[in-house]
Amino acid sequence: MDFGDDQDADLQRALAMSLEASNTATTAASTDDNPTGAEAAPPPQPDDEEDQEEDDEDLAAALRLSLETATPAVEAGDLLEPLNWTDPASFPPHIQESYQTATPTNMKECHGVLWEVGTTTVPDQQRWLAQPIDFKARDPNPEIKARHPQSGSSLLATILCHSELWGLTQAHGGPCGVLASIQAEMMRLLLFGPRTSDESSSGAAASTDSASSSSILPLHIPTQLTNHFCQAKPDLSPSFLRATLALSIGIILARAALEPNVEQQDDEMMDTSTSTSMLSDTVKLVFPKSDEARQVEWGHLEPWDAATAKEGDSASHLSEHLITYSISVPAPSTSESPSKKSSHTLIEEREELLAQAVAVFLLETNFLECYHRPGGVVMFVLALIQSRGAERLVQDMDDPTAKLTTQFGHCSQELINLLLTGQAVSNVFDNTLRPSGGALICQGIQRRPVIGYLSLLESMRYLEVGSYYKTPQFPIWVIGSTSHFTVMFGDATCLVETPSDRILEKVRRTFKQMDGAEEQGFIQIGQFQDFLQKLGLYPKTIQEAGVQTLGATIEVHGAGILLWEDVWKKVSRLMTGASLQAVLDDDGKSNNRSNTSQPQPPPVAPPPRDAATAAMSDEELARRLQAEWNGDTLPATAPAPQPAAP
């Protein structure tokens, strides 16, 4: 799916504006030339009237064509609902449970990580400011409705036939990566999200702690991939799509708020009670301050740079027009079962609750309408920065001076990774690499995301996309080219992996994670124990003595290094359940077979000796052979006397 401009609508508007301007100019000219109101003289006719008539016919035909194919104008009754700008104190009770504070937005902090000074120009920033987050068509005309699938059509068929209803449209260059990431989350919800009304759906992931979320949100967040798309009745109504968009925005912001930095991330098991302090972040939404402001304007984003803000005066860093609303959810109760969960599971559960709270807030307060207007993309990215925090964003990046936008206002890789994984890391390979012996740390994707990413640059060998991005949890990918981002999706068969594939990727990932392994193709023998520990083999399957024994069998003789091919042959056996002794025994048998299976050359038979040479000593025989080789002739040697017969 592409996010290009709506060319038909643009053509229609351009033609209509040109006709209107022409009529206005003609009327104005007549009025100015005739101040007395007398009848004006007709304009001069062109010399070639036939050419003029043909041009008029062509223009009329183009206008009719554009009117037939373009999206119809929204009727007066379908205009955007007026914003429900109210005092936060008057929010409904279930909104008050998640709403925390409303404070002025720190614009200096936001601009400091968003724009590259000297690279991002004012026109680039203006294009971002003019871009909304809105659907291509909110209400189709009767002709489009007539092409709707008949009752009984599948959900997938309905979605494919009506991309104009749920597809986000891009009007200006630059923020396509933001739109593509939101669109990908929407596709996950539309294709795989269990509906609230479908009580028979298994795997419904939504929490039932909040009755308001269940009553307002028509669908749940899917947590695991099924073998088929969601078996729900086709529903692409405006209210359903608004809720889907609100939940998609909530998911991205909650992920950015709760995902820890790379150095804080681990796979250790922890109690629910001990993780509460780590998962206390909130989502922060940025919106205009006054109900008179229907959209974000250029002056609302001041101060733009550090020069405008007074040094040491924190108040001068704050916007006078934008407010940051903090949304949070209650911490999990410590009285729950003390069963241990991984930190990733705890984070995902909190992300789900927080995303639902954000979606309900956007729908109930009608703040979602702000995203449908110019400046919607900027408000969303400002909320992303505020939710993650400028300091944590800098910690995510390899280069602390990197920004979220690049030349021509394009989205940087850090921004794409932040949208898809919640971490603004600078690379797309798996895990963290430490080339040059750990002097340089390059942070990549730390685990399988729900949405994948593919890049055209990989085919040009500029980068390598890791298996985490290539095999996400759901078959949906953001596709990056040299100048644009779009979305691709499939069914569950796109992610089918054999057990051997999963083992290979896990071992390869862990091997590359060791210092120097990515660029050298081997690891030091002193790293072998740490390598096995990361795989979960030490000390569960192999003890310390076994590590030394296995390392000695793999080591390149006398070099102190372990090559990838040799490591994989042995470790893959251990990963599939073989014991260490069995691996060592097989290694010994293979060595014996290699020694005995080589064909031995047949023994060289000595040259036959006649009666004369049989009695020669070795020295005499050597002289004769050398003489024959040199072409010389030696005197005949008398045969040795035969022993007398008895």
N, C-alpha and C positions, 0 to 999 in steps of 0.2 A: 504494500500500500504506500502511495506517495503523498506527500504533503505540499504539492505544488500549488501555484496560484489558481484560483477559479477563473480560467480564461474566459469562459462564456459570460460570467457575470461582469467581468471587467469590460468585455466588449460591449455588453448591453449598456453599462453605465457610461462608457466613453461616447457611444453613439448618441445616447440620450442627452448627455451634457453638451455635445457639439451642436445638436439640433437646437437645444434650449439657448445656448450661447448665440447661435446664429439668429434665432428669432429675436432675442433680446437686443442684439446689436442693431438689427434692422429697425426695430421699433424706436430705439434710442436715436438712431440717425434721423429717422423721419421726424421725431419730435424736435430735435435740435435745429434741423433745417427749416422747420415750419413752426415757429413760435406762435404764429397767429392761429394755428389750427386748421389752416387751409389744406385742401387735399394735396398730398404729395405726388410728384411726378413718378411714374413707374421707373424702376431701375433699368439701366440699359441692358438690352438682350445681347447674349454672345453671338458672335458671327456664325458659329456652327450650332444651330439649335438641335440637330440630331445627336451630336456628341453630348450635349448637356442633358438631353432626355435619357440617354443610355446611362450616364453617370447617376442620374436620379433613380433610375430603375435598379441599378446595382446597389446603391445605398439602401433603398427600401428593402431589397431582397436580403441584404446582410442584417438589417434590423429585424426583419421577420424571423430569420434563422436564429438570431441571438435570443429573441423572445421565446422561441419554441424550446430551446435547449437550456436556457439559463434557469437558475433557481428563482422561483417567483418571489416577489417582494412580500415581506411579512405584513399581514393584515394589521389593522389598528388594534384589534382585540388581542393580537398575539404579541404585542410589544413586551419588552422586559418589564417585569414587575418592579414597582418602586422599591428601592432599598429600605429595609426595615431598620433604619438607624435609630437605635435606642440607647439609653444609658445602660451600661453593663449591670447596674444594680437591678434593672427591671427584666433581666434575662429570666426565662422559665427556670423552675427549680432543677430540672435534670441538666440544664446547661450550667447552672451555678455549681454543680458537682464537679465539673471538669474545668470551668473557667477559673483563672487565678488572678491575674493582674492585667492592667492596660497601661503601658508606659510609652513615652516618645521613643522613636526608633533611632538608633545610633547609626547615622548615615556614613560617617567617616570610616567606621569599622566595616560596613558593607562595601563601600566603594574601594576600600583598600585591598580586598581579595577578589573583587569582581572584574575590574577593568585594568588593562595593561597600559600604563602611562606611556605615551609616545607610539603605541601600536594601535590601540582602540581609538578611533576618531569620534568626533561629535556626531557625524552622520551614522556611524555604527550604533552609537548609544540611542540616537533618535529612532532608528529602526526597531530596536528592542522595545523602546517605550511605546511605539505604535502597535505592537503585536498583542492581540488578545488570545485567550485560550477558549476557543468557541468552535461549535460544530459548523459544518459546511452549510447545512440547511436544517432549520429548527422545525419547519412545518411544510411538508411537501405539497405540491399542487395536486389537483385531482388526477392529472395524467400520470404522475408518479405513483399515486395511491393505486391507480388501476393496474400498475405493474407489480403490486405487492403479491407475494405468494399467497395462494389460497389457504384456507384453514386446513390444518393438518401438516403443513410444511414444517420441516425441521428448523431448529434454532439456527444451525449453521447456514442453511439456505436463506433464511431471513436476513441474517447478518451480511452475507455476501451480496444480496440483492439491494441492500440499503446502506451502502457505505456513506452516502451523503448525510445520513441521520446521525451516525456515531463518529464519523471521521473528523478529526481536528484539521482545520485548514490553516495554511501558512500564507500570510500576506506580505511578509517582509523577510529578506534574507538575514541569516544570523542565528536566531534561536531555534532552528529546526531540531537540534538535539534535545532540547527541553520538551518540545511537542511530541517527538517520537517516543521519549521515555514515558510520558504520561499516557500516550496512546497505547503503548505496550502493556501497561498496567490495566488499562481499560479492557484490552483484548483478553487478558487473563481472567478478569472478572466476568466478562460476557460469555466466554467459551467454557470456563471451568468452575465458576463460582456458583455454589448451591444457592437456590432462591429461598427466601425466608418462608414463602408460602408452601414450598415443597417440603413437608415434614418427613417424607419418606426418604429424602436424600441422605445417603450415608456419607460420612466424612464431613458433615457440616462443621465448619471450624469456628463459627462465631460464638462468642461468649454470651451466656444467658444472664450474666450478672446485671446487665442494664436492660430493663424492659423498654426503655425509650429507644435504644439502638435497634431492637428487634422490630419495633413498631414503625420506625422511620425508614430504616435501611431495608430495601427489598431483596438484598442478596448478601451472602456471607463471603468471607475471604477464603479461598481454597488453600489448603495446607499441603495436600499431596495430589499427585497426578493420577488420574484414573485412565482406564483404557478407552474411554469414549468421552465425547463432549458432554456438557451438562444437559441432562434430559429434562428440559424445562419448556414451558410454553413460550413461543416467540413473543417477546415484549420489547419494543424499541420506542416506547412512549416517552415524551419529553420528561416526565417526572422520573421514570426509571433511569434514563440516561443522565439526568442531573445527579441522581444519587450515585450512579456509577462513577461519574467524574469526581464527585466530592470524596468518595472512598478511595479512588486512585490517588488523588492529591494527598489525602491523609496517610496512605501507606508510604509514599515516598518521604514525606516529612517525618513521620514517626521512625522510619528506618534510619534517617540521617541523625535524628536526635538520640537514639538509643544504641546504635552500633558503636562499640568501643574502638579506640585507636588500635593500630596493629600491634604496638608493643604491649598493650594491655590485654590482648586477646590470647586465650589459651583454651585447651580442650579438657581442662581439669573438671572433675565432677564437684559440684558444690551444693550445699543445702539451699533451699529456697529462702530461708531466713537470712543467710549470709549474703545473698545477692541483692537484697532490697536496696542497700545504699548505692550499689553500682548502677541500678536501673531507676534512678530518680529524676531523669531528665524530662523535659517538657517540650512540646511543640510550640513554636512562636509564629503567629500569623501577623502579617503586616498589611494594613488597610488605611485608606484615607481617614483623616481625623473628623472632618465635617461632613454632614449629610448633604451639603451643597456641592461637594466635589463628587461628580459622577465617575470620574476616572483619574488616574495618576497623571499629573502634568510635570513638565520639566522642572518648574520651580519647586515642586514638592520634594524633589530628591536632593535639595541643597542641605548642607554644604557638599559640593562635589569632590573637593580635594582638601588636603591638609592646609593649603595656603589660605583657604577661606576660613577654616576653623582656627580659633585663637589657641595658641600654644598654652597648655596647662589648664585651659578652661574646658572642662568636660561638657558643660552645658552647651557650648557652641558646636559640639559634634552632633547634637540631637536635632531631629527634624521637627519643624513647627507644624507640619501637615500630615505626617504619618504616625500611626499608633501601632505598637506591637502588643498583641493579645496573647497571653500565655495560657496554654491548654495542657492539663495534666490529668492523670487518673490516679485513684487511690492505690497506695502500695499494697502488695499482696499481704494477706493476713498471716501473721506468724503462727497462728493456731492450726494452720493446715498440716496435712500429713508431712512428716519430715523426710519423705522419700527423696532421694537425690536425683537431680536433673542436671544435664549439661548446661553450661552457660549459654550456649546457642539456643537451646530449647526455651530457657527462661526469657531470653531477649525476644524471641519470636512471639511468645505469648504476650509479652508486654507491648510489643509493636502492634499486635492485632487490636488490643484494647484501646491503645492510644489512637490508632488510625480511625477506629469507629467513633471515638469521642470527637476527633477533629471533623469528621464527615457530618456528624449530627450538629455540631456547632455551625458549620458552614451552611447547612440546609435550614436550620431553625432561625438563625439570625438573617438569612438571605445574603450573607456576605459572599456567597458563591457567585452572585451576579457581578461582583467586581472583576472576577477573572474573565468574564465574557466581554469586557470592554477594553479599549486600548490601554496598555500598561499592565494587562493581566499577567503576562510572562514575567515582567520585572517584579511585580508584587510576589509572585510565586518564588522566584529565585531569591529575593530578599528574605522571605520566610525560611527558605532552605538554609541560607547563611546564618540567620538568627537561631534556627533550631540546632544546627550543628555547632555553631560558635566559631568565630574567626580564629581563635587560638587553636582549636582542635583541627580546623581545616589546614592550617599551616603545618601542624604535626603530621597530618596525613601525607603531605606532598614530599617528594624527594628534594625538590628545590623550594626553599621557603619563600622565594620571591615569585613563584609561579602564580598565575591568576586563573580564574574560571572562564575567561574569554581570551581569544587569540586574535590574530590578524583578521580584518574584515568583520569582526564581531562574531566569528564562529565559536562554537562551544569547544572548550579545551577537553583533553582526555580526562583531566581531573574532574571536570563538571559532569561528564558522562558517567564516570565511575561513581561519583557521589549520588547521582540520580538512580543508578541501578543497584548499587551495593550499600549505600550509606556511608562509604569511605571515599574521600577525595584523593585516592592514591594515583600515582603518575603512570602506572604501567598496566598491561593487560595480561601478563603471564601469571602463572600460579605462584602463590605464596611470596616469600621474600627471598631475594637473591643477594648474596654478599660476595661479589667478585673481588679479585685482588686481595684475597685473604681477609675479607671483612672490613677493609678500609672504606669501602663504599657500600651503602645499604640501599637497595632498590626494592621498594614495596609494591607488591602486586595484589591480585585478587586472592583473598584468604580462604574462601569456601564457595561452594556452588550457590550462585544467586538464583532468584526465582525467574529472572529475565536474563537471557544471554546477550552476547555481543559478538559480532563478526565484523571484520574490517577488510576492505579492498587492499589496504596497504600490506597485508600479509602476503598476498599474491605477488607483490613487488619486492618482497623480502625486506621491507623496512622494519617490520616487527613480527612477533609471534604471539598469537592469541592462545592463551592456555586452555586446558581442557575444562576448567571450571566454567569459563564463558561459553565454550562450545557445547557443553552438555549441561544446560541449566536445569532447574527443577521442573520447569514447564517449557513446552516447545514453542517459545516465542523469543525472537531475537531482534535487537536493534542493529541495523546494518549501517556501517559507516563507510562512506566513499571519500574521495579527495575533497569534496565540497558540499556534501549533503548527508542527512541521516533519514532513514526510513525504517519500516517495521516489516518483519516476515514472521509467519506463524505456520504451524502444522499440527498434526495429531500426535498421539502418544508413541506411535511407531518411529517417530524421528529420534527418539531418545533411547531406543532399545540398545542395551549393552550386555555383552556376555560377562559372566564372572571373571573370565581371564582378562577381558578388557579393563574391568574395574581394578583388578589386582595390578596389572601393568601400569595403569595411570597412577595409582597410589605409590607404587615403588619408584617410578620415574620421578614423580613430583617430590618425594622425600629425598631422593638422590640429588636432584638439582638444588634442593634447599641447603645442602651442605656447602660450607665455604669453599669456593673455587671449583666446585664440580661442574657448574654450568659452562664455564669457558675451557676447562681442562679435560673433561670426560673421565675423570677418576677422582677418588677420595683418598685421603691419607688413612693408613691402617689405624691410627689413633682416633679417627672419627667413626670407626665402624660400630662401636658400642652405642654411641649417640644415635647413629643411623638406625640401628635395630630398635632402640628405645622409641624413636619417633614412629616406627612402624607398629609398635605394640608387641614386639617379639621378645624384648628384654625388659625385665627379667621374667616375664610370664612364661615364655617358651624356652628360652635359652638363658643359662646362668653365665656368670663371668668367665668361668673356665671354658665353657662351650664357645663363647664369643672369641676367645683367643685361639682356640683350635680351628674354628671355622675360618677366622681371618687368615690363619697361617696357610690353609689350603687354597685360599683365593688369591693371596698376595703374589704379585709379580716378584719372582725370585730376587731377593736382595734389594729391591727398589723401595719397599715400604709403601706401595700404593695398591689400590684395588680398582681394577677396570670395571666399567659399567656392565659389559657383557658377562664377565665372570660373576659379578655380584648378582645379577638378575637370575642366572641359571640356578644358583643355590638358594637365594632368598625366595624365589617364586615357589620352590618346593615347600619351604617352611610356611609360606602364606596359604598354601592349599592343604595344610594339615599334616604334612610329613614330619617325622621326628628328626632331631638333629643327628642321631645315630644312623638313621636310614639315609640321610643325605651324605654323611661321611662314608658309609659303607658303599653307596652307589658310586661315590667319587673314587674309592679305592678299586672297585671292580672295573670301572671304566679305564683307570690307569693300567690295570693288568691286561685288559683286553687290548688296549692300545699297544702294549709291549709285545703281546703274543699274536696279535692279528696281522702284524706287518709281514708280508711275504718275505721269507729269507732267501737270499741268493743261493743257488745250488753250489756245492763245493767244487772248487776248480781241480780237475783231475790233472795230475802231473803228465807231462808229455811222455808218450811211450818211448821206451829205450830198447834199442836193439842189443844184440849180444855184445857188440863192441863197446857201446856206451854204458852198458849196465855195469861193467867192471871199473869204469872211471870214477875217480874221486870227484867230489864236488868242485874242487878247484880246477881240475882238468876239464870238467864239463863246462864250467863257467868260461874258461879261456876259449873253448871251441865255439860256444854260442856267440861270444863277443867277436871272434874272428869271422864267423859266418855273417854277422851283422855288418862288419866292416868290409866284407868281400874278400878277405884274405883266405889263403889255403894253408892248412896245417898238415904236416906229415902224418901219414897214416899211422895209426897206433896198432901195434900187434895185439891180437886178442889175448886175453888172459889165458894162461894154460888151464886146461880142464883137469880136474882131479882124476887120477887113475882109478880105473875100476878095481874094485877089490878082487 
